Amino acid sequence: MYRLSLMALALAILMVASACAGGAEEGSTTSAPEAPVSSAPVPTPTSEPAGGGGGELGPATVVPVPRMTPQPIPEDWATYTDPVGPFTFKYPVDWRPLPGGGIYSWDITTWNKPWFPPNGIKLEMYVSPISQAEPQPAQAEDGSLGGVSGWEIVYLYDPSKANGIARVHQIAVERGGYRFSLVAYFGPENQNEDTFAKIVQSFSFTK
């Protein structure tokens, strides 16, 4: 009887040890750590300007997009390279980029009025996931940016009702799941689009 009990005990120990070994082997198969998934930098989403000529700037009139003949880009122009974007473009060396966004043709530290300067031009880049982007305006025309086909549109505003802004030119393309919109704002005394056309001409995606 005693010998039988010892044999039974030994058999039980062997069964438990076998089960533990099998469980450990199974666990090592299912719980092995996965290789980390690397992700490329993505643009920081920002809000697009109000579409359709409405929104904060009030009612607007859509006018034909000017078609400029490509011109040489001045050699002394500065280069803006977005750290995440990813894109780059040239702009006049005396314009002033701000860390928070926007490139201004005037010195905002000395302009103390609460409206757009009459001869000012401001450049903005808006980036948003395509699923969150504003719909393409019905009156938009074909356009391109950085070699990518998209659309563009030009709005005219009443400066007295649009915080001093008289003209807005937007070019938008979709790339890598994002909408990229390059937008120029013009004061009433400086609506010459030659400079903006050169900026657009210099624009390129870096990756």
C-alpha positions as CSV (number, residue, x, y, z in Angstrom):
1,M,0.0,0.0,0.0
2,Y,2.8,2.4,0.9
3,R,4.7,1.5,-2.2
4,L,1.6,2.1,-4.3
5,S,1.1,5.5,-2.8
6,L,4.7,6.4,-3.5
7,M,4.3,5.3,-7.1
8,A,1.1,7.3,-7.4
9,L,2.8,10.3,-5.9
10,A,5.7,10.0,-8.3
11,L,3.3,9.7,-11.2
12,A,1.4,12.7,-10.1
13,I,4.7,14.7,-9.8
14,L,5.7,13.7,-13.3
15,M,2.3,14.7,-14.7
16,V,2.5,18.1,-13.0
17,A,6.1,18.7,-14.2
18,S,5.1,17.8,-17.8
19,A,2.1,20.1,-17.7
20,C,4.2,23.0,-16.4
21,A,6.8,22.4,-19.1
22,G,4.2,22.4,-21.8
23,G,2.5,25.5,-20.4
24,A,5.9,27.4,-20.3
25,E,6.6,26.4,-23.9
26,E,3.2,27.5,-25.0
27,G,3.5,30.8,-23.1
28,S,6.9,31.5,-24.6
29,T,5.4,31.2,-28.1
30,T,2.4,33.4,-27.6
31,S,3.9,36.1,-25.4
32,A,7.2,36.8,-27.3
33,P,7.7,40.5,-27.7
34,E,6.9,42.0,-31.1
35,A,9.4,44.1,-33.0
36,P,8.7,47.8,-32.4
37,V,6.9,49.4,-35.3
38,S,8.6,52.6,-36.5
39,S,6.5,55.5,-37.7
40,A,7.6,58.4,-39.9
41,P,7.0,61.9,-38.6
42,V,3.5,63.2,-39.5
43,P,2.4,66.8,-40.0
44,T,0.9,68.6,-37.1
45,P,-2.8,69.2,-38.0
46,T,-3.9,72.8,-38.2
47,S,-7.2,74.4,-39.2
48,E,-7.8,75.3,-42.8
49,P,-9.1,78.8,-43.7
50,A,-12.9,78.9,-44.0
51,G,-13.9,77.5,-47.3
52,G,-16.4,79.0,-49.7
53,G,-15.4,82.5,-49.1
54,G,-17.3,82.7,-45.8
55,G,-16.4,82.2,-42.2
56,E,-14.5,84.9,-40.2
57,L,-13.6,87.0,-43.2
58,G,-17.2,87.4,-44.3
59,P,-18.7,87.2,-47.8
60,A,-16.3,87.0,-50.7
61,T,-16.2,87.0,-54.5
62,V,-14.4,84.2,-56.4
63,V,-12.2,85.5,-59.2
64,P,-10.2,83.6,-61.9
65,V,-6.8,82.3,-60.7
66,P,-4.0,84.3,-62.3
67,R,-1.7,82.1,-64.4
68,M,1.9,83.4,-64.1
69,T,4.8,82.7,-66.4
70,P,7.6,81.1,-64.3
71,Q,10.2,83.6,-63.3
72,P,13.7,83.1,-61.8
73,I,13.7,82.9,-58.1
74,P,16.0,85.5,-56.5
75,E,19.2,84.0,-55.2
76,D,19.1,85.9,-52.0
77,W,15.7,84.5,-50.9
78,A,15.5,82.7,-47.6
79,T,14.6,79.0,-47.4
80,Y,11.9,77.7,-45.1
81,T,12.2,73.9,-44.3
82,D,9.4,72.5,-42.1
83,P,10.9,70.1,-39.5
84,V,7.9,67.7,-39.8
85,G,5.9,68.8,-42.7
86,P,7.6,67.7,-44.8
87,F,8.1,70.5,-47.3
88,T,10.3,73.4,-48.2
89,F,10.0,76.7,-50.1
90,K,11.7,80.0,-50.7
91,Y,10.5,83.4,-49.6
92,P,11.8,87.0,-49.7
93,V,14.7,87.4,-47.3
94,D,13.2,90.5,-45.6
95,W,10.0,88.6,-44.7
96,R,9.6,87.4,-41.1
97,P,8.7,83.8,-40.1
98,L,7.3,83.2,-36.7
99,P,7.8,79.9,-34.7
100,G,4.0,79.7,-34.1
101,G,3.3,79.8,-37.9
102,G,3.0,82.3,-40.6
103,I,5.5,84.3,-42.6
104,Y,4.9,88.1,-42.7
105,S,6.1,90.8,-45.1
106,W,6.0,93.3,-42.3
107,D,7.4,93.7,-38.9
108,I,4.6,92.6,-36.5
109,T,6.5,93.9,-33.5
110,T,6.0,97.5,-34.7
111,W,2.6,97.1,-36.4
112,N,0.3,97.8,-33.4
113,K,-3.0,98.1,-35.2
114,P,-5.6,95.3,-34.9
115,W,-6.0,94.8,-38.6
116,F,-4.0,93.7,-41.6
117,P,-1.6,96.3,-42.9
118,P,-2.8,97.7,-46.3
119,N,0.4,96.7,-48.1
120,G,1.0,93.5,-46.2
121,I,1.2,89.9,-47.5
122,K,1.0,86.9,-45.1
123,L,1.8,83.3,-46.0
124,E,0.3,80.3,-44.1
125,M,0.6,76.6,-44.5
126,Y,-2.4,74.5,-43.2
127,V,-2.1,70.8,-42.8
128,S,-4.9,68.4,-41.8
129,P,-5.9,64.8,-42.2
130,I,-7.9,64.4,-45.4
131,S,-10.8,63.1,-43.4
132,Q,-10.9,66.4,-41.5
133,A,-10.2,68.7,-44.3
134,E,-12.6,71.2,-45.7
135,P,-14.4,70.1,-48.9
136,Q,-13.0,71.4,-52.2
137,P,-14.8,74.6,-53.1
138,A,-17.1,74.2,-56.1
139,Q,-15.5,77.1,-57.9
140,A,-11.9,75.9,-57.5
141,E,-9.7,75.4,-60.5
142,D,-7.0,72.9,-61.2
143,G,-3.7,73.6,-59.6
144,S,-0.6,72.0,-58.3
145,L,1.9,72.3,-55.5
146,G,5.3,70.6,-55.2
147,G,4.6,68.5,-58.3
148,V,1.3,67.2,-56.8
149,S,-2.0,67.9,-58.6
150,G,-4.7,69.6,-56.7
151,W,-6.8,72.7,-56.8
152,E,-6.6,76.4,-56.2
153,I,-9.0,79.3,-55.7
154,V,-8.8,83.1,-55.2
155,Y,-11.2,85.1,-53.0
156,L,-11.7,88.9,-53.0
157,Y,-13.0,90.5,-49.7
158,D,-14.2,93.8,-48.6
159,P,-11.2,94.9,-46.4
160,S,-13.5,97.0,-44.1
161,K,-15.4,93.8,-43.2
162,A,-12.5,91.3,-43.3
163,N,-10.0,92.8,-40.8
164,G,-8.1,94.6,-43.6
165,I,-7.7,91.5,-45.9
166,A,-8.6,92.1,-49.5
167,R,-7.5,88.9,-51.3
168,V,-6.8,85.3,-50.4
169,H,-5.2,82.8,-52.7
170,Q,-5.3,79.1,-51.6
171,I,-3.6,76.1,-53.3
172,A,-4.4,72.7,-51.9
173,V,-3.1,69.2,-52.6
174,E,-3.5,65.8,-51.0
175,R,-0.5,63.7,-50.2
176,G,0.2,60.8,-47.8
177,G,-3.2,61.0,-46.2
178,Y,-3.0,64.8,-45.5
179,R,-4.3,68.0,-47.1
180,F,-1.6,70.6,-47.6
181,S,-2.9,74.1,-48.2
182,L,-0.6,77.0,-49.0
183,V,-2.5,80.3,-48.5
184,A,-1.5,83.9,-49.2
185,Y,-3.3,86.8,-47.6
186,F,-3.1,90.3,-49.3
187,G,-3.8,93.8,-48.1
188,P,-5.7,96.1,-50.4
189,E,-2.6,98.0,-51.5
190,N,-0.5,95.0,-52.4
191,Q,-2.4,92.4,-54.4
192,N,0.4,91.7,-56.9
193,E,0.7,87.9,-57.0
194,D,4.1,87.8,-58.6
195,T,5.9,87.1,-55.3
196,F,3.4,84.4,-54.3
197,A,3.9,82.7,-57.7
198,K,7.6,82.5,-57.2
199,I,7.1,81.0,-53.7
200,V,4.7,78.4,-55.2
201,Q,7.3,77.7,-57.9
202,S,10.0,77.0,-55.3
203,F,7.8,74.7,-53.1
204,S,8.8,71.0,-52.9
205,F,8.0,68.1,-50.7
206,T,11.2,66.7,-49.0
207,K,10.1,63.1,-48.5
